[in-house]
Amino acid sequence: MFTSRRGRIAAGVFAAGAVLTLAACSSGDPLAADESESSGSETIAIGAAGFAESEIIAEIYAQALEANDISVDFKGQIGQRDVYIEALNDGSIDLIPDYSGNLLQFFDDSSDAKSSDEVFAALQDAVPDGLEVLDQSKAEDKDSYNVTKEFSETNGVTSLADLAGIDVPLIVGGNPELAERPYGPKGLTEVYGVDAARITFVPVSDSGGPLTTGALLDGTVNIADIFSTTPSIEENGFVTLEDPENLILPQNVLPLINSDKVTDKVKEVLNSISAELTTEDLIELNARNQGDEKAEPAALAEDWLAEKDLF
């Protein structure tokens, strides 16, 4: 069994959000290396996107690598895809968990890949020199459009294909970058024929979290982009609209890593995680990261690794 980060740092530090502080220098910059840590080429700097699930998976990567005597510099959450791709390119980080379909569209928005295997194959070709993706997991967390049960029943809407046929203004809530994503409002128009004049976009900057949920419940928006493994979908009885045209591509979790950091050992460790991680795992981990008894990402990662008897 491994020696976890949780075992080396007081629990109160995590509650104070010091995962970033410990990984950063005294300036508080999460992308700055700690002078007390090894900064040699063997160290892998690991980042996460700006939401909890990504940090949990990044912690799993970090703890598993550390258990195999690979030095890790854990940066925590550093931002959305535009930010962390830049960080990968400039060497601020070396490794981050990502999602296959959205990553493919980031690098190649003209790809016509649809199935999980097609997306993964296309992604391997689309990733630029200097970066690569390792094995994808069965675990999938994708953007999903959700409405309240009342909206669904009142308007006869269960699918994105139904939206073009209803005479109701559509107020879509989601992360600000959704406005420009291929699967955002323009995708509803181009793929499903929804009149663009009927769509109003409301940016909500919490990746489908409580603010987005609240906006859907109080009527600020009537369609919300919420990640499919978010417990609030089931808790609030939201109706996830079907996507028969695959506007939103398969989103299998996988490691995106700088090629210079890929050794046989690193590949073996990360691929073994992908072989075990499931969508059900993500839903459970996300649920445990909420509420009054919220477990921190480092603790959740340790528990998952122990449950799977990895390392």
C-alpha positions as CSV (number, residue, x, y, z in Angstrom):
1,M,0.0,0.0,0.0
2,F,1.1,3.6,-0.6
3,T,1.9,6.5,1.7
4,S,-0.7,9.1,0.9
5,R,-0.5,12.8,0.8
6,R,-3.3,12.8,3.4
7,G,-1.0,10.9,5.8
8,R,1.7,13.6,5.5
9,I,-0.4,16.8,5.8
10,A,-2.8,17.7,8.5
11,A,-6.4,17.5,7.6
12,G,-7.0,21.1,8.5
13,V,-4.6,22.1,5.8
14,F,-6.8,20.5,3.2
15,A,-9.9,22.2,4.7
16,A,-8.2,25.5,4.2
17,G,-7.6,24.7,0.5
18,A,-3.8,24.5,0.9
19,V,-3.3,21.8,-1.7
20,L,-2.4,24.7,-4.0
21,T,-0.4,26.5,-1.3
22,L,1.8,23.5,-0.6
23,A,2.4,22.9,-4.2
24,A,3.3,26.6,-4.9
25,C,5.9,29.0,-3.8
26,S,5.4,31.7,-1.2
27,S,3.9,34.0,-3.9
28,G,0.8,31.8,-3.9
29,D,1.0,31.1,-7.7
30,P,-0.3,27.5,-8.1
31,L,1.9,27.1,-11.2
32,A,5.1,28.1,-9.4
33,A,7.4,25.4,-8.2
34,D,8.1,25.0,-4.4
35,E,11.8,25.7,-3.9
36,S,11.9,23.1,-1.2
37,E,10.9,20.4,-3.6
38,S,12.9,18.7,-6.2
39,S,12.7,20.5,-9.5
40,G,14.6,18.0,-11.5
41,S,13.5,16.5,-14.7
42,E,12.2,13.4,-13.0
43,T,9.4,15.4,-11.2
44,I,6.0,15.4,-12.8
45,A,4.0,18.5,-12.2
46,I,0.3,17.6,-12.0
47,G,-2.6,20.0,-12.5
48,A,-6.4,19.8,-12.5
49,A,-9.1,21.7,-14.3
50,G,-11.2,24.1,-12.4
51,F,-13.6,21.7,-10.8
52,A,-13.6,19.1,-8.0
53,E,-13.9,15.9,-10.1
54,S,-10.7,16.8,-12.1
55,E,-8.8,17.5,-8.8
56,I,-9.9,14.1,-7.4
57,I,-8.7,12.3,-10.5
58,A,-5.5,14.3,-10.5
59,E,-5.0,13.3,-6.8
60,I,-5.4,9.7,-7.8
61,Y,-2.7,10.1,-10.5
62,A,-0.4,11.9,-8.0
63,Q,-0.8,9.4,-5.2
64,A,-0.3,6.4,-7.5
65,L,2.8,7.9,-9.0
66,E,4.2,8.7,-5.6
67,A,3.6,5.2,-4.5
68,N,5.8,4.1,-7.3
69,D,8.7,6.4,-6.3
70,I,8.0,9.0,-8.9
71,S,8.4,12.6,-7.7
72,V,5.3,14.7,-8.0
73,D,4.6,18.4,-7.8
74,F,0.9,18.7,-7.2
75,K,-0.6,22.0,-8.5
76,G,-4.3,21.4,-7.8
77,Q,-7.0,23.3,-9.8
78,I,-5.5,25.8,-12.3
79,G,-8.4,26.6,-14.6
80,Q,-10.3,25.5,-17.7
81,R,-8.9,23.8,-20.8
82,D,-7.6,27.0,-22.5
83,V,-5.5,27.7,-19.4
84,Y,-4.2,24.3,-18.7
85,I,-3.3,23.5,-22.4
86,E,-1.2,26.7,-22.3
87,A,0.4,25.5,-19.0
88,L,1.2,22.1,-20.6
89,N,2.8,23.8,-23.6
90,D,5.0,26.1,-21.5
91,G,6.0,23.4,-19.0
92,S,4.2,24.8,-16.0
93,I,2.5,21.4,-15.7
94,D,3.2,18.0,-17.2
95,L,0.1,15.9,-16.6
96,I,-3.6,16.5,-16.2
97,P,-6.8,14.4,-16.5
98,D,-9.0,15.3,-19.4
99,Y,-12.0,14.1,-21.3
100,S,-11.7,12.6,-24.8
101,G,-14.4,14.3,-26.8
102,N,-14.0,17.8,-25.7
103,L,-10.2,17.5,-26.0
104,L,-10.6,16.3,-29.6
105,Q,-12.8,19.2,-30.4
106,F,-10.3,21.6,-28.9
107,F,-7.5,20.3,-31.1
108,D,-9.7,19.4,-34.2
109,D,-13.2,20.8,-34.4
110,S,-13.7,19.4,-37.9
111,S,-13.4,15.8,-36.8
112,D,-16.4,13.6,-37.6
113,A,-15.6,10.9,-35.0
114,K,-18.7,9.9,-33.0
115,S,-18.1,6.6,-31.1
116,S,-15.8,6.4,-28.1
117,D,-13.3,4.3,-30.0
118,E,-13.4,6.7,-33.0
119,V,-13.0,9.7,-30.8
120,F,-10.0,8.2,-29.0
121,A,-8.3,7.2,-32.3
122,A,-8.9,10.6,-33.8
123,L,-7.6,12.3,-30.6
124,Q,-4.3,10.4,-30.7
125,D,-3.7,11.8,-34.1
126,A,-4.9,15.3,-33.2
127,V,-2.8,15.9,-30.1
128,P,0.1,18.2,-31.1
129,D,3.7,17.2,-31.0
130,G,5.1,17.2,-27.4
131,L,1.8,16.0,-25.9
132,E,0.1,12.6,-25.8
133,V,-2.8,10.8,-24.3
134,L,-2.5,7.5,-22.6
135,D,-5.2,4.8,-22.3
136,Q,-8.8,6.0,-21.8
137,S,-10.9,4.7,-19.0
138,K,-14.5,3.4,-19.1
139,A,-15.3,6.4,-16.9
140,E,-17.2,9.1,-18.7
141,D,-18.4,12.5,-17.6
142,K,-19.8,14.6,-20.3
143,D,-21.7,17.9,-20.7
144,S,-25.4,17.3,-20.7
145,Y,-28.3,19.6,-21.2
146,N,-30.9,19.4,-18.4
147,V,-34.3,20.8,-17.8
148,T,-36.7,20.6,-14.8
149,K,-39.3,17.9,-14.8
150,E,-42.0,20.6,-15.0
151,F,-40.4,22.1,-18.1
152,S,-40.1,18.7,-19.7
153,E,-43.7,17.8,-19.1
154,T,-45.2,21.2,-19.9
155,N,-43.4,21.4,-23.3
156,G,-43.1,17.8,-24.2
157,V,-39.3,17.9,-24.3
158,T,-37.2,14.9,-23.6
159,S,-34.6,15.3,-26.4
160,L,-32.5,18.1,-27.9
161,A,-34.3,17.3,-31.1
162,D,-37.6,18.5,-29.5
163,L,-36.3,22.0,-28.9
164,A,-36.8,23.3,-32.4
165,G,-40.5,22.5,-32.3
166,I,-41.5,24.4,-29.2
167,D,-42.4,28.1,-29.0
168,V,-40.5,28.9,-25.9
169,P,-37.5,31.2,-25.4
170,L,-34.6,29.1,-24.5
171,I,-32.3,30.4,-21.7
172,V,-29.2,28.3,-21.6
173,G,-26.9,28.4,-18.5
174,G,-23.4,27.1,-18.4
175,N,-19.7,27.9,-18.1
176,P,-18.8,31.1,-20.0
177,E,-16.7,29.1,-22.5
178,L,-19.8,27.1,-23.5
179,A,-20.9,30.1,-25.6
180,E,-18.1,29.3,-28.1
181,R,-18.0,25.5,-27.8
182,P,-19.2,23.4,-30.8
183,Y,-21.7,21.7,-28.5
184,G,-22.9,25.1,-27.1
185,P,-25.8,27.3,-28.4
186,K,-24.4,27.3,-31.9
187,G,-24.5,23.5,-31.9
188,L,-28.1,23.6,-30.9
189,T,-28.7,25.7,-34.0
190,E,-26.5,23.9,-36.5
191,V,-27.2,20.4,-35.4
192,Y,-30.8,20.6,-34.1
193,G,-32.2,23.5,-36.0
194,V,-33.1,25.7,-33.0
195,D,-33.6,29.3,-34.1
196,A,-30.6,31.2,-32.8
197,A,-32.8,34.2,-32.1
198,R,-34.7,32.1,-29.5
199,I,-31.5,31.3,-27.5
200,T,-30.2,33.4,-24.8
201,F,-27.0,32.4,-23.1
202,V,-26.4,33.1,-19.4
203,P,-22.8,32.4,-18.1
204,V,-22.6,30.6,-14.8
205,S,-19.0,30.0,-13.7
206,D,-19.2,26.9,-11.6
207,S,-19.0,24.0,-14.0
208,G,-22.6,22.8,-13.5
209,G,-22.3,23.2,-9.7
210,P,-24.7,24.7,-7.1
211,L,-25.0,28.0,-8.9
212,T,-26.0,26.4,-12.1
213,T,-28.4,24.1,-10.3
214,G,-29.9,27.0,-8.5
215,A,-30.3,29.0,-11.7
216,L,-32.3,26.1,-13.2
217,L,-34.4,25.7,-10.1
218,D,-35.3,29.4,-9.7
219,G,-36.0,29.9,-13.4
220,T,-33.1,32.1,-14.2
221,V,-32.4,29.6,-17.0
222,N,-34.6,26.9,-18.3
223,I,-31.8,24.7,-19.8
224,A,-28.6,24.0,-17.9
225,D,-25.3,22.4,-18.9
226,I,-24.4,20.1,-16.1
227,F,-21.8,17.4,-16.1
228,S,-23.4,14.0,-16.3
229,T,-21.8,12.6,-13.1
230,T,-23.1,15.5,-11.0
231,P,-25.3,14.2,-8.2
232,S,-27.7,17.2,-8.4
233,I,-29.3,15.8,-11.6
234,E,-30.8,12.9,-9.8
235,E,-31.3,14.7,-6.5
236,N,-33.5,17.4,-8.2
237,G,-35.2,15.1,-10.6
238,F,-33.8,17.0,-13.6
239,V,-34.5,15.5,-17.1
240,T,-31.3,15.1,-19.1
241,L,-32.2,15.7,-22.7
242,E,-31.3,12.9,-25.1
243,D,-28.7,13.7,-27.8
244,P,-29.6,11.5,-30.8
245,E,-27.2,13.4,-33.1
246,N,-24.2,13.1,-30.8
247,L,-23.7,16.8,-30.5
248,I,-21.8,16.1,-27.3
249,L,-19.1,13.6,-28.0
250,P,-18.1,10.6,-25.8
251,Q,-16.1,12.0,-22.9
252,N,-13.9,9.2,-21.5
253,V,-11.4,10.2,-18.8
254,L,-7.8,9.9,-19.8
255,P,-4.4,11.3,-18.9
256,L,-3.0,14.1,-21.1
257,I,0.8,14.3,-20.6
258,N,3.9,15.9,-21.9
259,S,5.7,13.3,-24.0
260,D,9.0,14.0,-22.3
261,K,7.6,12.6,-19.0
262,V,6.3,9.3,-20.4
263,T,8.4,6.5,-19.1
264,D,7.4,2.8,-19.0
265,K,6.7,3.1,-15.3
266,V,4.6,6.3,-15.7
267,K,2.6,4.7,-18.5
268,E,2.0,1.5,-16.5
269,V,0.8,3.4,-13.5
270,L,-1.5,5.7,-15.3
271,N,-2.9,3.0,-17.6
272,S,-3.6,0.8,-14.6
273,I,-5.8,3.6,-13.2
274,S,-7.7,4.0,-16.4
275,A,-8.3,0.2,-16.5
276,E,-10.1,0.5,-13.1
277,L,-11.9,3.9,-13.2
278,T,-15.6,3.8,-14.0
279,T,-18.5,6.2,-14.4
280,E,-20.1,4.8,-11.2
281,D,-16.8,5.6,-9.4
282,L,-17.0,9.2,-10.5
283,I,-20.6,9.6,-9.4
284,E,-19.7,8.2,-5.9
285,L,-16.6,10.3,-5.6
286,N,-18.5,13.5,-6.5
287,A,-21.3,12.7,-4.1
288,R,-18.8,12.2,-1.2
289,N,-17.2,15.6,-2.1
290,Q,-20.4,17.4,-1.3
291,G,-22.5,18.2,1.8
292,D,-21.7,18.8,5.5
293,E,-19.4,15.7,5.6
294,K,-17.6,16.6,2.5
295,A,-14.4,14.6,1.9
296,E,-11.4,16.3,0.4
297,P,-10.0,15.2,-3.0
298,A,-6.8,13.8,-1.4
299,A,-8.8,11.6,1.0
300,L,-11.1,10.4,-1.7
301,A,-8.2,9.5,-4.0
302,E,-6.6,7.5,-1.2
303,D,-9.8,5.6,-0.5
304,W,-10.3,4.8,-4.1
305,L,-6.8,3.5,-4.6
306,A,-7.2,1.3,-1.5
307,E,-10.6,0.0,-2.6
308,K,-9.2,-1.0,-6.0
309,D,-6.1,-2.4,-4.3
310,L,-3.8,-0.4,-6.5
311,F,-0.2,0.1,-5.4
